Amino acid sequence: MNEEMDKEFEKIEGGTDEDKSLTEQLLGLVIKSGALLFHDQFKKGYIALHNDGRKVIKLRSKEFKTWLSNLGWKNLGKPIVASVIETAVMTFEGMAIHDGKEIELHIRLANYDNALWYDLGDGRAVKITETQWEMIDKPPILFWRLPHQQTQVAPMPGGDLTNIFQFIPEPKDPKEKTLLLVWLVAALIPGFPHPALAVNGPQGSRKSTLFKLLRRLIDPSAVELLAPTEDMREFVQLASHHYFLPLDNLSHISRTLSDGLCRTITGEGFSKREIYTVDDDFVYNFRRIVGLNGINQVVDKPDLLERLVLVNLERPAVYEKEQRLFEKFEQARPMLLGALLSAVVKALQAVKNQTEVAGLESYRMSDFARWGCAVASALGLNSQDFVAALQGNLEQQNAEVIDASPVAQVIVEFMNDKTEPVEDTPTNLLEQFKGMAPELKIDTNTKEFPKTPSWLWKRMVRVKTNLQTMGIDIERAKDGQRLIKITKQQIPIDEGPDEQGYSFEELAQKLDSAPDTPDNADSKDSILPI
């Protein structure tokens, strides 16, 4: 090891024998302390100070450098210069990456050893199984924590989650209230894509207040609300550092940000070139809980709209002072968090009762639909109420997509009086659509309206699924002439059960009729089957 350290010192201009001696002593202090050096799934070096999950620090961080400086001062009685610290950090990082074991790290929520783990941020974590939740003082190494993260309150049992509406604004539509509660509980169940919570309402409808309170309950942070960014480098950095991303006061979402949000929701990877390097790419892969709010519905891209839970708020008749509201919420937060964790426990029980049902895969957020039924059951709600709420949300999504797409609007009007399929070239169809546009008050100069026949089919494909819910099918005619075929169905395809499985209503009936106690309660299988 001395030979390797000598090589590192040669890189530091002005390195002295005394510096080398201090570095060796510093390295020895850390090694003898019993701390564990390891790397995460992204090949980044970390140290677990107590060889467990109570305190995990990234080696390339200001926090570790200051800890190292303090360690040297207390034990060696000398101030440690920056060159010594840098050499020690480089050495530890090499040991962690090349000799240390790989441990997957998470932010706030993890699925490990047949249980869910929720990081309280003070060295403790909550272990959640299908039988109970309990606080663990010395959890396994699962989490790394960032400076913005705040310690979560210790949860208390005996609360009622519906009491949260004493603090957060309650949607006027009961279906949206059901969706909001289900979304909140599901937010603490990792392992599948969660739809973004999209909240709209007029000025003064307490959209930001809702997000601040949800933030404190899900993922407490000194940065309660986040501002959207069009810079994907900044967005990736933001998303990698927060479990819950509450994007506040949106007025527009660009195609770039929309794509980034979709990838964040589904868990697709990002590649971001590291700062101060030329060739090194750093791959991020994470799945996050997302919140979007604005006065109007700003999402107009079909792929993101299909990944939303839509909630509409109205201005309250009477406003309570925000300071007083937050004081009361803080008093209630331990029991609200306990009630939230208890709901997760019951949802884990309920999902075991579900029969694997084919057919839900046709819905974009099919995993959320299955888990949502389990969560609804855990909350004491009728699963059919959740199904109805989800169906209403899907219908609203489709309506938003149609309204946002000039091509979809003109196709719906074009096929309004058609009883037979229409087959025509993209050129002829585009000319007909342009002719109809003024009557529909559609601006053909907008970016979303195709300018050339070659772009017509591309715009149509984007809304194909949404048009199907309106009973309209589009496809390429198979005659070698690149004709487009548009067919109006008599019955929308989603009114009945899928031919390969069950409808949402049948799924709800199966769940409601399932026994209260699972037959396989002692199963050794993972509690997260999806």
N, C-alpha and C positions, 0 to 999 in steps of 0.2 A: 504493500500500500504506500510506503514511503517513496518508492520510485515513481509511482503514479502522481503523488502530490508534488514531487520535485518538477515533473513535467508541467504541471499546472502553474507552478510558481514562475517558470521560465516565461510564461505568457504575460505575467504581470510586471510591467516596467517598475523598477525600483524595489522589487521584493527583497527583503532582508532575511538574514538567518533568524532574527527575533520573530519576524512575521511567520516564518515557517514553523517555529517552535510553538507559537500561539495557536496556529491552525491545527497542528497535531494534537495539542492539548484540548482544543475545542472539539475536534472530532472524537477524541477519546471520551470526553464528558457525555456527549450525546449517545455514543454506542453503549457506554456503561449504564446509562439511565434506563435501558430496557425498552426504549422507544422503537417502534416498528417502522422501517422504511419500505415503501411499496409504490407501485404505480397503478393508475386507474385504467379503464378500458380505452382511454385515448392516449396512453403512453405518457402521461404526465406524472411527475414524481410527487409523493406526499409522505408525511410523517404522522404516525399516530402516537402522540406523546405518552399515553398510558397503555399502549398495546391493546387498546379497545376503541370503541367508537365515541368516547366522551370528548376527545379533542383531536381533530384531524386538521392538519394545516398543509396547504400547498407549499412546496419547497420554493417555487419561484413566486414568492409573495412578500410584501412588506411585513406582514405579520410574522412570518418565520424569521426574517432577518432581525427584526426587533427582539423576538424571543431569544434568538441566538446571541445577540449582543448582551441581553440581560443575563443569560446563563453564564457567559464568559466573565462579566463584571462580578457577579455574585461568587463564583467559584475560583476565579483567577485573580481577582482584585485589580484588574487592569481594563482600561477602555479598549475595545476591539475595533481596529480601523476597518474601513470599508473593503480594502483589498483582501484582508483576511476573511471577512464575512463572505465575499464573493467566491473565494477559492473553496471555502467550506461548503457553500451552497452547491457549487458545481460538482464537488466530490460526492455529496449526499445524493444529488440528482442522478449521477452516474450509477451509484450503488442501488438506488431505488428502481431505476428503469431496467438495468441490466441484471442485477442480482436479486432484486426484490420480487415478491409474487404480485400477480395482478389481482386487484380487488375492484369490483364494479362499484362506483360511487354515484349517489343520487342527490337531488335537492328536495328536501321536505318529505317526499313519499318514496317508499321502496317496497318491492315484493321480494321477500327472502325467507327461505327455510319454511315454506308452507304457511306464511303469515304476512300480513301487511305491517309496515313499520312507519310511524309518523314521527318526524323529528321535532322535538320541542325547542331545540336550539340552545339549551343550557347544559348539554351533555347527556340529557335523558331522552328517551324515546318511548312512544306508546306502541306496544305490540298488540295487533288486532288479529284475532282468529274468528272462526265461525261459532265459537262458544263464549268469548269474552274479549274485553280490552283491558290491558294492564300497563302501568308505567314501569319501565325498566331503567334502573339507575346506571347500569354499565352495559349499554347495548353493543352489539357487534359493529364492526367498521362498515358503515353503510352510507354515511352522509359526509359531504363537505359543505362548509358554511361560508357565506360571503358577508362582507362588512355591512351591507344594507339590511340583512335579515335580522329580524327581532325575535326575541324569545317568546314562545307561545305560552299562554297561561296553562297551569296544570288543570286538566279536565276534571270535572266532578260529575258523579252519577246522579240520576234522578231528575234530569231536566226534560223539557218538552220542546222538541225542535220547532213546532208551530209557533212557539212564543217569539220566534225571530221576527214575526210580522208586527210585533210591538215596536220594532226599531227600523226595519227596512220597509220601503214602500211596497204595498201589496197590489199586484196587478188586478185590474177590475174584472178581467175575464178569469173565471175559476179554473179553466183549462190551463191558462198560462201560470197561474199560481201553482198548480200541480207540477207543471214542467219545471218551474223554478226550484221547487223543493227537491224533486228527483235529481235535477242537474247538480244541486249543491251536495247532496249525499254522494252521488257518483263521482264528484270531483276528488273525493278522498279514496277512490278505488282505482289505482293505476293498472296499466296492462292492456288498455284498449283506447282507441281514439274517442275523445269526448267532443261533442259539438261545441262551438263557441257560443257563449251567452251574448246575444245581440239585443241590447236594451235601447228602445227609442221612446221619445216623449218630448213634450214641449218644454221650453225653458221653465225651470222651477219645479220639475217633476221628480227631483231628487235622484237623478240617475247617478251622479257622482257620489252622492251619499251612499247609495246602494253598493257601489263598487268598493268604497272605503270600508264598509262594514263587512262585506264578503271577504275582502283582503285580510282583515284582522282575524277572521274565523278560519280561513283556509291557509294563508301563507303570509303571516305578519311581516311587514317590512317598513323601514324608515321612509321608503319611497312608496307612498300608498297608491298613487295613480301614475301611469306611464303615458308618455307622449308618443304618438306614432312617428316612425321615421321612414323615409324613402330609401335611405342608404342601407343596402342589404348587409353590409359588413357590420354596421351598428345594430341592425335588427337581430342578427345572429348572436351578437354579443349580449344583447338585452335578453333574448329568449333563453340563452344558455344559463343565465344567472337568476331566473325567476321561475318558480313552479307555476304560479298564477300570473298571467299577463293581463292586467286590467287597462286596456287602452281607452283613454278618456277623451270625450268631446271631439269625436271624429266628424269631419265634414266631407271627406272624400277618401276613397281607398283606391290607390292605383293598381294596375295589373301586377306590378312588381311586388307590392306589399300583399296583395291578395294571394299571389302564388306562395309567398313566404309564410303567410298565415296557414294556408292549406298544408304546407309541408310540416309546419310546427304542430298542427292538430293531428296529422296522421303519423308523424314520427319519421318522416323521410330525412335523409342526411343533408348536411350543408358542408361545403368546403370553404374555409376562409384562410387566406395566406397569413401566416404569422407576422406580427409586427417585427420590423428590423431584420427580416430575412428576405432572401431573393427567391429561393426555389421551394422552400418547405410549405406544404399545404397541411392545414390542420382540419381534420374531419370532425364535425359536430353531428351527433345523432341523438335527438331527444324528442320527447312528446310532452306537450304542455297543455295546461288549461287556459283558455283564452276568453277574455271578456271584451266586448266592443260596445260603446255607447255613443249616441248622438241624437240630435233633435229629430233628424230624418233618417230613414233607412238608407245608409250610404253604400251598402254592399250591392253591387249590380252584376257581379261575375257569377255565373251559374255554379261553378265548382266550389266557390266559397259559400254561396247561399245554401247549397245542399248540406253544408256542415254547420248550420246554425240552429240554435233554439231561440225563437223570436219572442220577446216579451215587450209589451207596450205599457207605459206608465202615464198617469195623468197627474196634473197639479193637485196637491191636497187642499182640502177646504181650510185647514188650519195648519200653520207651520209651528213646529217646536224648535226652540233654539238648538243649533247644532251642538254646542258645547254641552248642554244638558242632556241631549240625546246620546252623545257619546259617553258621557259619565254613566248613564244608566246601562248602556250596552256593556261597558267594561265590568260593571257589577254582575251582569248576567252572563258574560262570556264564558266563564268556567263551566257553567251548567249547560249552556248552549253547545259548547264543544263536546261535552260529555254525551249529550243527546245525539249529536252528529255521529260520534264514534259508535254509540249503541245502535244507531240506524245502519251503520256499515256492517256491524256484527250480524244483525238480522238479515241484511241483504245477502251476506255470504252464506247464511243458512238457506235463504229462499232460493238462491241460484242453484243450489244442489238439488232442489226439487224439480227443476225445469227439465223437461224432456228436450233433447236436441231437436230443434225444429228447423227443417229446411224451408227455404222460400224467403226468409227475412234478408238474405244476402242481396236481394234486389233493391233494398233500401240502402242508401249511401252509408248511413251510420247504423248498420245492422247490429253491431255489438252493443252500442248504446241502447238500442231498442230492447234487446234481450235483458241487459242489466237493469234497464229502466223498469221493466216489469217486476224484477226482483226487489228493487228499491221501493217501488210503490207498495208492494206487499209488506215490506219491512216497516213502512210508515203507516200501516193500517189503512191504506187507500185501496179502493177497488181497482184491480189491475185494468179493468175495462175503462175506467176513468182516465188512466194514463194513456191507454191505447187511443181513446178518443182525442185526448190532448195532443198526442203525437201526430195523429192523422190530421187534426186541424193545423198543426204547425207545418206539416208537409204541404198541405194545400196552400197555406200562406206563402211558403217558400216558392212553390210553383207560380203563384200569382205574382210574386215579386220578380221572378225571373222573366216571366212573360212581359210584365210592365217595363222591365229594364232593357229588353231586347227589341229594337225596332223590327228586326226580321221576324221574330216570333209573333209580334202583334199583327204584322201584315199577313202572315201565313194563316193565323186564326181567322182573320176577316176574309181572306181569299177563299178559304174552305168552308165558310159559313153556310153557303147555299149549295155546296157540292154533295151529290149523292154517289158519284162515281169517282174512282181514282183519277188523278191528273198526272200525266207523263209529259214532260217537256224538257227542252234544253235549258241549261243555266242562263244562257243569253236571253231567251224568250221570257223565262220566269222573272229575271231581274228587271226587264223592261215593264212587265205587268206590275211588279211590286213598286217600281218607281212611280208608275201612273196612279197607284192607289195611295201613295204616301201623303200627298197634300190633304186629301179628305180625312185621313187619320191624324193629321197634324204631326207627321213624322218628318224630321229634318234629314234629308238624304245626304247632307254634308257632314253629319255626325260621324265620328270615328267608327262606331259600331255598325253603320250601314255599309254593306259591301259596295265598293266602287267598280269592281270588275266581276264578270261571271265566274272567274276562277275562285274568287273569295266567297261567292254566295254559299256554296256547299259547306265551306269551313265554318261560316257563321251559323248555318242551319244545324250542323252537327253539335255545336255547343249547347243548343236548346232541345236536342232530340228527345231526351228523357222527359223534359218538362212538357213538350208538346204531346207526348204520349198520354200524360195525365189529362190532357184536354181531348183525348180521343183522336189524335192526329199522328199518323205514322209517316216517317220520311225514309227513303232509301234510294240507293242508286239502282236504276233499272239495269237488268242484266242483258243488254242487247249490243254492247260494244260501242254505243253512241254517247256514252256518258250522260244519258237522260236521268233526270231526277223524278222519282215517283212519290206523290203525296196522296195518302189515303186517309179518309175520315172514317173512323170506326163508329159503330152505333153505340157501343158500351165502352167507357174508359177501362183500360186494362187493369187498374188497381182497385176496382170495386169488388171483385171476388177474390177467392183464395188463389194463390199461385198454384199452378198445376203440379209443382214439385213439392209442395209443403202445405202450410197452414196460413190462413189470413191472420192479421193482428188480433182480431176478435177471438178466433179459435185459440190462439196462443194464450190470451188472457183467461179464457175459460179453463184451459188446461192448468194454468198456474193457480187460479182461485180454487180449483178442485183438488189441488195437491195436498197431501197430508201435512199437518203442522210440523211433525218431527220427521226429518229425512231418514230413509231406511239405511243410508250409508253414512251415518253420523260419525262412525269410527274409521271412515275411509282414509287411507294414507295418501290419496291423490292430492294434487295441488288444489288449494282453495280457489284458484283462479283458472277455470277450465278454458277460458277464451285466449 
